[in-house]
Amino acid sequence: MTDKDLANEARMTLAFVAGEESALADIYRRWSSLVFTLAVRSLGDRGDAEDVTQKVFVSAWTGRAGYKPERSTLSAWLVGITKNKIADTHEARARVRRLQEELAATTSRGEPIVQDFDLADTLMVADEIARLEPDAQAIMRLAFFDDLTHNQIADRLELPLGTVKSHIRRSLQRMRTRLEETYATR
């Protein structure tokens, strides 16, 4: 790296830490391909890799106050965030696999799967979905009420698959937390 390159990188780093949005755009242009490549190699799925890439730069931007240039380069810091987000995705996949295995074990034992939908439950879910942000609402309505797959939702809304999965995961977590709080007080 030349002295000029080092000076440019130092200016970009300082601007990023100071909260200049143009620096975020510069950093994204410079390192997003590295972040994406690390994610796709580890995860093997472009949609999940796109989602990880988005999460890395959002996390970097919101956590920029915690970045210490004297401790590491910006690229090394971004790689560290990337590794954490990749690990989170692997962990989420493992949870989904465990739930699927539990469901398969339950259904293979001959236990019935309840197909009756209670109107009160449907209204409660609809009310919880209405409390979500607009993008999440649209995705959750397609998932719950139109019974579309993640891929079908991504195609219909022209969104990356990883984004759809993230919205569903976060929305379910928010809904679960609110419902637990509601029923815990009764």
C-alpha positions as CSV (number, residue, x, y, z in Angstrom):
1,M,0.0,0.0,0.0
2,T,1.4,3.4,-0.9
3,D,1.6,6.4,1.4
4,K,-1.3,8.0,-0.5
5,D,-3.4,4.8,-0.1
6,L,-2.6,4.8,3.7
7,A,-3.5,8.5,4.0
8,N,-6.8,7.9,2.1
9,E,-7.7,5.0,4.3
10,A,-6.9,7.0,7.4
11,R,-9.2,9.9,6.2
12,M,-11.9,7.4,5.4
13,T,-11.6,5.8,8.8
14,L,-11.8,9.1,10.6
15,A,-14.8,10.2,8.6
16,F,-16.5,6.9,9.3
17,V,-16.0,7.2,13.1
18,A,-17.2,10.8,12.9
19,G,-20.5,9.6,11.4
20,E,-20.1,10.9,7.8
21,E,-22.5,8.8,5.7
22,S,-20.3,9.2,2.6
23,A,-17.6,7.4,4.5
24,L,-20.0,4.5,5.1
25,A,-20.7,4.4,1.4
26,D,-17.0,4.4,0.6
27,I,-16.3,1.6,3.2
28,Y,-19.2,-0.5,1.8
29,R,-17.8,-0.1,-1.8
30,R,-14.4,-1.1,-0.6
31,W,-15.1,-4.1,1.7
32,S,-18.6,-5.4,0.9
33,S,-17.2,-7.9,-1.6
34,L,-14.8,-9.3,1.0
35,V,-17.6,-9.5,3.6
36,F,-20.0,-11.2,1.1
37,T,-17.3,-13.6,-0.1
38,L,-16.5,-14.7,3.5
39,A,-20.2,-15.2,4.2
40,V,-21.1,-17.1,1.0
41,R,-18.1,-19.4,1.5
42,S,-19.1,-20.2,5.0
43,L,-22.9,-20.3,4.6
44,G,-23.1,-21.6,1.0
45,D,-26.2,-19.5,0.3
46,R,-26.3,-16.3,-1.5
47,G,-29.4,-15.0,0.2
48,D,-28.0,-15.6,3.7
49,A,-24.7,-14.1,2.5
50,E,-26.5,-10.9,1.3
51,D,-28.3,-10.7,4.7
52,V,-25.0,-11.1,6.6
53,T,-23.4,-8.4,4.5
54,Q,-26.2,-6.0,5.2
55,K,-26.1,-6.9,8.9
56,V,-22.3,-6.3,9.1
57,F,-22.5,-2.8,7.7
58,V,-25.5,-1.9,9.8
59,S,-23.8,-3.2,12.8
60,A,-20.5,-1.4,11.9
61,W,-22.4,1.9,11.4
62,T,-24.4,1.7,14.6
63,G,-21.4,0.5,16.6
64,R,-18.8,2.8,15.1
65,A,-18.2,4.5,18.4
66,G,-16.8,1.3,19.7
67,Y,-14.2,1.0,16.9
68,K,-10.7,1.8,18.1
69,P,-8.4,2.6,15.1
70,E,-5.3,2.2,17.3
71,R,-6.3,-1.5,18.0
72,S,-7.0,-2.7,14.5
73,T,-7.5,-1.7,10.9
74,L,-11.1,-1.0,9.8
75,S,-11.0,-4.0,7.5
76,A,-9.9,-6.3,10.4
77,W,-12.7,-4.9,12.5
78,L,-15.2,-5.5,9.7
79,V,-13.9,-9.1,9.3
80,G,-14.5,-9.6,13.0
81,I,-18.1,-8.4,12.8
82,T,-18.5,-10.6,9.7
83,K,-17.4,-13.7,11.6
84,N,-19.8,-13.0,14.4
85,K,-22.7,-12.5,12.0
86,I,-21.8,-15.7,10.2
87,A,-21.8,-17.6,13.5
88,D,-25.2,-16.1,14.4
89,T,-26.6,-17.4,11.1
90,H,-25.1,-20.9,11.6
91,E,-26.6,-20.9,15.1
92,A,-30.0,-19.8,13.8
93,R,-29.9,-22.6,11.2
94,A,-29.1,-25.1,13.9
95,R,-32.1,-23.9,15.9
96,V,-34.3,-24.3,12.9
97,R,-33.0,-27.8,12.2
98,R,-33.6,-28.8,15.9
99,L,-37.1,-27.5,15.7
100,Q,-37.7,-29.4,12.4
101,E,-36.3,-32.6,14.0
102,E,-38.6,-32.2,17.0
103,L,-41.6,-31.6,14.8
104,A,-40.7,-34.6,12.6
105,A,-40.3,-36.7,15.8
106,T,-43.6,-35.6,17.1
107,T,-45.5,-36.3,13.9
108,S,-43.7,-39.7,13.4
109,R,-45.0,-40.8,16.8
110,G,-48.5,-40.5,15.6
111,E,-49.4,-37.5,17.6
112,P,-51.9,-35.4,15.8
113,I,-51.1,-32.0,14.5
114,V,-53.9,-29.7,15.3
115,Q,-55.3,-28.2,12.2
116,D,-58.2,-26.3,13.8
117,F,-57.6,-22.6,13.8
118,D,-59.3,-20.7,16.5
119,L,-60.7,-17.3,15.4
120,A,-59.4,-15.7,18.6
121,D,-55.9,-16.9,17.9
122,T,-56.1,-15.7,14.3
123,L,-57.3,-12.3,15.5
124,M,-54.5,-12.2,18.1
125,V,-51.8,-13.0,15.4
126,A,-53.4,-10.4,13.1
127,D,-53.2,-7.8,15.9
128,E,-49.6,-8.6,16.6
129,I,-48.7,-8.4,12.9
130,A,-50.4,-5.0,12.7
131,R,-47.9,-3.7,15.4
132,L,-44.9,-4.5,13.2
133,E,-43.2,-2.1,10.9
134,P,-44.7,-1.9,7.4
135,D,-42.2,-4.1,5.6
136,A,-42.4,-6.8,8.3
137,Q,-46.2,-6.6,8.2
138,A,-46.3,-7.3,4.5
139,I,-43.9,-10.2,4.8
140,M,-45.7,-11.7,7.8
141,R,-49.1,-11.4,6.2
142,L,-47.9,-13.3,3.1
143,A,-46.3,-15.9,5.4
144,F,-49.2,-16.4,7.8
145,F,-52.3,-15.6,5.8
146,D,-51.3,-16.4,2.3
147,D,-49.2,-19.4,3.4
148,L,-46.3,-18.5,1.0
149,T,-42.8,-19.9,1.4
150,H,-39.8,-17.6,2.0
151,N,-38.8,-17.9,-1.7
152,Q,-42.3,-17.0,-2.9
153,I,-42.4,-14.0,-0.6
154,A,-39.0,-12.9,-1.8
155,D,-40.1,-13.2,-5.4
156,R,-43.4,-11.4,-4.9
157,L,-41.9,-8.5,-3.0
158,E,-38.7,-8.5,-5.0
159,L,-36.5,-8.7,-1.9
160,P,-33.4,-10.8,-1.2
161,L,-34.3,-14.1,0.4
162,G,-32.1,-13.4,3.4
163,T,-33.9,-10.2,4.0
164,V,-37.3,-12.0,4.0
165,K,-35.9,-14.6,6.4
166,S,-34.5,-12.0,8.7
167,H,-37.8,-10.0,8.8
168,I,-39.7,-13.2,9.6
169,R,-37.2,-14.3,12.3
170,R,-37.2,-10.8,14.0
171,S,-40.9,-10.4,13.7
172,L,-41.6,-13.8,15.3
173,Q,-39.2,-12.9,18.1
174,R,-40.9,-9.6,18.7
175,M,-44.4,-11.2,18.6
176,R,-43.3,-14.0,21.0
177,T,-41.9,-11.5,23.5
178,R,-45.1,-9.4,23.4
179,L,-47.3,-12.4,23.8
180,E,-45.2,-13.8,26.6
181,E,-45.4,-10.4,28.4
182,T,-49.2,-10.3,27.8
183,Y,-49.9,-13.8,29.1
184,A,-47.4,-13.7,31.9
185,T,-49.3,-10.8,33.5
186,R,-52.6,-12.8,33.6
